[in-house]
Structures are given as structure tokens and as C-alpha cells.
């Protein structure tokens, strides 16, 4: 009995360790995977059924149980059936670029130089990211950020909503056409949020440090008097959407 409990506990610990330390990126769709790697920059173009990235010593690819190491170059997979791809991401990778059509992209805590994710109809969700440049773009998908620290933060979606729990950056550019924008700004020198018909609802950690400039054609504006500083700049623009600061 004690041996069974010991092995069960061991399996739970291994599973938790694997989840925390290795599972970084997942997205689901169908089709083709093209991977290009030059030793520092990793670019993924995919419409694949299931793709996962994890940290490791070197770049390897596992597809349906078969693993192979990948040196510099381009690899393309066109499977005849749906499958699961697992990529082991070496620490030498400085830049990560993901391009998808309908895939939902989920990024777990990751520190890297630049992250660029583009999706047409898929959602993008980031638990935590520390990076110099973070660029997320969708057409109809939603964007969610749990926590992001970046020198330059760019978020854009045409009809999808944009939500961020913590945003810390030198400069942030957030744009949407008809989607809603909501979030919490911990610290930023300059933040620009633009939405045509969608509402903007944000809160700043230190409102007395922000100079707020607002422009809307027909939207309702609600800005508390505590936003009366001049150290940081907050630009909020809509055509018909409402603007609310908390």
C-alpha cells in the first residue's frame, strides 16, 4: 500500500513539474507545419491539429511518437491525418514567431527577446511573458494577457476583444475596430488605445501620474479627477465607443 502511494505521489510531482517548467506554447488547428530555424530565430507557420513547445537543450520535433533533432534550416510536415507535434525549444532561441489561420494560441510563462503571434480567427492567450518586444495580432480572435513586461507592446484585433490583467511597458499600442478593450496598466510611459465602435475600460496603478488625452465622436466619457498627472501619457480614442477610466 505504501509503495502504491509513493508511486502515485511521484507521478503527481512529475506531472506538476512538467507542466510548470516545460509546457510553454500550445495551439490547435489542422493542416501543415513549416518550421524555420537559424540557431537563434524560430519561425512557425502552422495550420496543425496540435502543437506544443517546451524548453530543452536542443531543438527536437516529436510527431506521433517519433522524435528527430533539427539543426538549422527549414522543415515542412504535411501529414495525411491529424496528429500532435511537440517541439523542444532550446535556450539559444532569442526570437519566436508564430503564424496561424484558425489556431488558438496559448503561451505559458516565457522569457525571450521578441514574441510575434499572428492569427486570423484564433484566440491568443498569454499567461506571462517577459520580452523586449511583444506583438500580438488577430482579425476576429480575442487577445488575453495575464501579465506582460515588455519595452514595446503591440496588440491589435479587428473584431476581437482585447483584455490584459497586468501590462508593464515603455510604450504600448492597442488597437481594435469593433472589439472591446479592458485592462490594468501597472506602469508605462506612453499608452495609446484606439477603438472605433468598441468600448474602452482601463485602470492605471498610479492614476495621479497620468496625463490623459481623450478623443471620441459620439461615445460617453467617464474619467475620474484623480488622473491629473504629467509623468506618463495615456491616449484614448474612439469613434462611437465609450471611454471609462477606473
C-alpha positions as CSV (number, residue, x, y, z in Angstrom):
1,X,0.0,0.0,0.0
2,X,2.8,2.4,0.9
3,X,4.6,1.6,-2.4
4,X,1.4,2.4,-4.4
5,X,1.0,5.7,-2.5
6,X,4.7,6.5,-3.1
7,X,4.5,5.9,-6.9
8,X,1.2,7.8,-7.1
9,X,2.8,10.8,-5.3
10,X,5.8,10.6,-7.6
11,X,3.7,10.7,-10.7
12,X,1.8,13.7,-9.4
13,X,5.1,15.6,-8.7
14,X,6.5,14.7,-12.1
15,X,3.3,15.9,-13.8
16,X,3.3,19.2,-11.9
17,X,7.0,19.7,-12.7
18,X,6.5,19.1,-16.3
19,X,3.6,21.5,-16.5
20,X,5.3,24.3,-14.8
21,X,8.7,24.0,-16.4
22,X,8.2,22.7,-19.9
23,X,4.7,23.4,-21.3
24,X,5.0,26.8,-22.8
25,X,3.0,27.1,-26.0
26,X,0.1,25.2,-27.3
27,X,-2.2,25.8,-30.3
28,X,-4.8,23.6,-32.0
29,X,-5.9,23.5,-35.7
30,X,-5.3,21.3,-38.7
31,X,-3.1,21.1,-41.8
32,X,0.6,21.9,-42.4
33,X,3.6,22.8,-40.2
34,X,6.6,24.8,-41.5
35,X,9.5,25.4,-39.2
36,X,12.5,27.6,-39.9
37,X,15.4,27.8,-37.5
38,X,18.7,29.6,-37.9
39,X,20.2,29.0,-34.4
40,X,18.6,32.0,-32.8
41,X,15.3,32.7,-34.5
42,X,12.5,30.2,-34.6
43,X,9.6,30.8,-37.0
44,X,6.5,28.6,-37.1
45,X,3.8,28.7,-39.8
46,X,1.0,26.3,-39.0
47,X,-2.5,25.1,-39.5
48,X,-1.8,21.9,-37.5
49,X,-4.0,19.8,-35.2
50,X,-2.0,20.2,-32.1
51,X,1.4,21.9,-31.5
52,X,3.2,22.2,-28.2
53,X,6.5,24.0,-27.3
54,X,8.7,23.2,-24.3
55,X,12.2,24.1,-23.1
56,X,15.1,21.8,-23.7
57,X,18.8,21.5,-24.6
58,X,18.3,21.4,-28.4
59,X,15.6,21.7,-31.0
60,X,13.7,18.5,-31.5
61,X,10.4,17.6,-33.1
62,X,8.2,14.7,-32.0
63,X,5.3,13.7,-34.3
64,X,3.1,10.8,-33.4
65,X,5.7,9.3,-31.1
66,X,8.7,9.7,-33.5
67,X,11.4,12.2,-32.4
68,X,14.1,13.8,-34.5
69,X,16.7,16.5,-33.9
70,X,16.6,19.6,-36.0
71,X,19.6,21.7,-37.0
72,X,19.5,25.0,-38.8
73,X,17.2,25.0,-41.9
74,X,13.5,24.5,-42.8
75,X,11.3,21.6,-42.1
76,X,7.8,21.1,-43.5
77,X,5.3,18.5,-42.4
78,X,2.2,17.7,-44.5
79,X,0.5,14.8,-42.7
80,X,-2.2,12.7,-44.2
81,X,-4.0,12.6,-40.9
82,X,-4.5,14.7,-37.8
83,X,-1.6,14.4,-35.4
84,X,0.2,16.0,-32.4
85,X,3.6,17.8,-32.7
86,X,5.8,18.6,-29.8
87,X,8.7,21.0,-30.2
88,X,11.5,21.2,-27.7
89,X,12.7,24.8,-27.7
90,X,16.5,25.4,-26.8
91,X,17.5,28.3,-24.7
92,X,19.5,29.7,-27.7
93,X,16.3,30.8,-29.3
94,X,16.0,34.6,-29.0
95,X,13.0,35.3,-31.2
96,X,9.8,33.4,-31.6
97,X,7.3,34.0,-34.4
98,X,4.0,32.1,-34.8
99,X,1.7,32.5,-37.8
100,X,-1.7,30.6,-37.8
101,X,-5.0,30.7,-39.5
102,X,-7.7,29.4,-37.1
103,X,-5.4,28.2,-34.3
104,X,-5.9,29.1,-30.7
105,X,-2.5,30.0,-29.2
106,X,-1.8,29.7,-25.5
107,X,1.6,30.8,-24.2
108,X,2.7,29.9,-20.7
109,X,5.4,31.8,-18.7
110,X,8.3,32.6,-21.1
111,X,11.3,35.0,-21.1
112,X,12.6,35.7,-24.6
113,X,13.8,38.6,-26.7
114,X,10.8,39.0,-29.1
115,X,7.5,37.3,-29.5
116,X,5.3,37.8,-32.5
117,X,2.0,35.9,-32.9
118,X,-0.4,36.4,-35.8
119,X,-3.7,34.5,-36.1
120,X,-6.7,35.1,-38.4
121,X,-9.6,33.7,-36.4
122,X,-7.9,32.0,-33.5
123,X,-7.7,33.4,-29.9
124,X,-4.3,34.4,-28.3
125,X,-3.8,33.8,-24.6
126,X,-0.6,34.6,-22.7
127,X,-0.2,33.7,-19.0
128,X,3.0,35.6,-18.6
129,X,5.7,37.0,-20.9
130,X,8.9,38.9,-20.3
131,X,10.3,40.3,-23.5
132,X,11.7,43.3,-25.3
133,X,9.0,43.3,-28.0
134,X,5.6,41.6,-27.8
135,X,3.4,41.8,-30.9
136,X,0.0,40.0,-31.0
137,X,-2.4,40.4,-33.9
138,X,-5.7,38.8,-34.8
139,X,-8.6,39.5,-37.2
140,X,-11.6,38.0,-35.4
141,X,-9.9,36.3,-32.4
142,X,-9.7,37.6,-28.9
143,X,-6.5,38.6,-27.1
144,X,-5.9,37.9,-23.4
145,X,-2.8,38.7,-21.4
146,X,-2.4,37.7,-17.8
147,X,0.9,39.5,-17.2
148,X,3.3,41.1,-19.7
149,X,6.5,43.0,-19.2
150,X,7.9,44.4,-22.5
151,X,9.7,47.5,-23.8
152,X,7.3,47.6,-26.7
153,X,3.8,46.1,-26.5
154,X,1.6,46.0,-29.6
155,X,-1.9,44.4,-29.5
156,X,-4.3,44.6,-32.4
157,X,-7.6,42.9,-33.4
158,X,-10.3,43.9,-35.8
159,X,-13.4,42.4,-34.3
160,X,-12.0,40.6,-31.3
161,X,-11.8,41.8,-27.7
162,X,-8.5,42.7,-26.0
163,X,-8.1,42.1,-22.3
164,X,-4.9,42.5,-20.1
165,X,-4.6,42.0,-16.4
166,X,-1.2,43.5,-16.0
167,X,0.7,45.5,-18.6
168,X,4.2,46.9,-17.8
169,X,6.0,48.5,-20.8
170,X,7.8,51.6,-22.0
171,X,5.3,52.0,-24.9
172,X,2.0,50.3,-25.6
173,X,-0.1,50.5,-28.8
174,X,-3.5,48.8,-28.6
175,X,-6.0,48.9,-31.4
176,X,-9.3,47.3,-32.3
177,X,-12.1,48.1,-34.8
178,X,-15.2,46.8,-33.1
179,X,-13.8,44.9,-30.2
180,X,-13.8,45.9,-26.5
181,X,-10.6,46.9,-24.7
182,X,-10.2,46.4,-21.0
183,X,-7.2,46.1,-18.7
184,X,-5.0,47.2,-15.9
185,X,-1.8,49.2,-16.6
186,X,0.8,48.7,-13.9
187,X,3.4,51.1,-15.4
188,X,4.0,52.5,-18.9
189,X,5.5,55.8,-20.2
190,X,3.1,56.1,-23.1
191,X,-0.1,54.1,-23.9
192,X,-2.3,54.5,-26.9
193,X,-5.6,52.7,-27.1
194,X,-7.8,53.1,-30.2
195,X,-11.2,51.5,-30.9
196,X,-13.8,52.6,-33.5
197,X,-17.1,51.2,-32.2
198,X,-15.8,49.2,-29.2
199,X,-15.7,50.5,-25.6
200,X,-12.5,51.2,-23.7
201,X,-12.4,50.4,-20.0
202,X,-9.0,50.6,-18.2
203,X,-7.4,51.3,-14.9
204,X,-3.9,52.6,-14.0
205,X,-1.9,51.6,-10.9
206,X,-0.9,55.2,-10.3
207,X,-3.5,57.5,-11.8
208,X,-2.0,60.7,-10.4
209,X,1.0,60.2,-12.7
210,X,-1.0,60.0,-15.9
211,X,-1.9,62.8,-18.3
212,X,-5.0,61.6,-20.2
213,X,-5.9,62.8,-23.7
214,X,-9.3,61.6,-24.9
215,X,-11.0,61.9,-28.3
216,X,-14.4,60.4,-29.3
217,X,-17.1,61.5,-31.7
218,X,-20.2,60.1,-30.0
219,X,-19.0,58.0,-27.1
220,X,-19.6,58.7,-23.4
221,X,-16.5,59.7,-21.4
222,X,-16.0,59.0,-17.7
223,X,-12.7,60.0,-16.3
224,X,-12.1,60.5,-12.5
225,X,-10.3,63.6,-11.4
226,X,-7.5,61.6,-9.9
227,X,-6.0,61.3,-13.4
228,X,-4.2,64.6,-13.2
229,X,-0.5,64.0,-13.7
230,X,2.0,64.6,-16.4
231,X,4.7,62.0,-16.0
232,X,3.0,59.3,-18.2
233,X,0.8,59.7,-21.2
234,X,-2.5,57.9,-21.9
235,X,-4.2,58.4,-25.2
236,X,-7.7,57.1,-25.6
237,X,-9.5,57.3,-28.9
238,X,-12.9,56.0,-30.2
239,X,-15.4,56.9,-32.8
240,X,-18.7,55.7,-31.2
241,X,-17.4,53.6,-28.3
242,X,-17.5,54.7,-24.6
243,X,-14.3,55.5,-22.7
244,X,-14.1,54.7,-19.0
245,X,-11.2,55.1,-16.6
246,X,-11.4,53.4,-13.2
